[in-house]
Amino acid sequence: MSAHSSGVAHWRWQRRSAVALVPLTLWFVVSLLLLPDLDYPTLRQWIAHSGHALAVGALLCAAAVHACLGLEVIVEDYVQGLTLKTYTLLAIRGSYLLLVLAGCLAVLNIALGSVA
C-alpha cells in the first residue's frame, strides 16, 4: 500500500466520522434537553432503553475515531524522528481504544442496571 492511498483512507475515515458525529451529537443533545431532569435515576432510565445505549455507544466510538485521527495528523506533521512518531501513534491508538472500551462498558453497566 502506498503512502498516498493510506493518506486518502485516513482522510476518508476522518470525514466519515465527522459525518456520523453530526446526527449523533444532535440526537444526544436534543434527547437530553427533552428529559424532565438530568439526575442520575432519570439518565439511568433513559440509557436503559436499548436504542439509547446503542446510540451513545456509537457516539463514543465516532468521537474517539475522529479525535484519534485528528491527533494522528498532528503527530505525523509535527513530531520528528521515526521512532518517537511510531511510539506516539501507538500510544494514541491504545489510549483511545481503552477510552472507548471503558466508555462502552460504562454505558452497558448503567443500561443493564448493575451500577447502584
Number of C-alpha atoms within 10 A of each C-alpha: 5 6 8 9 10 11 12 11 12 16 14 12 15 19 13 14 19 16 13 17 19 12 12 18 16 11 16 14 11 11 12 14 11 9 12 9 11 13 9 10 11 13 16 18 13 19 21 19 12 13 11 17 19 17 16 21 20 17 22 21 22 22 20 19 21 21 16 19 20 14 16 19 14 10 17 15 10 10 13 10 9 10 10 12 17 14 11 17 19 13 12 18 18 13 14 18 16 12 15 20 15 12 16 20 13 15 21 20 15 20 21 16 13 9 10 6
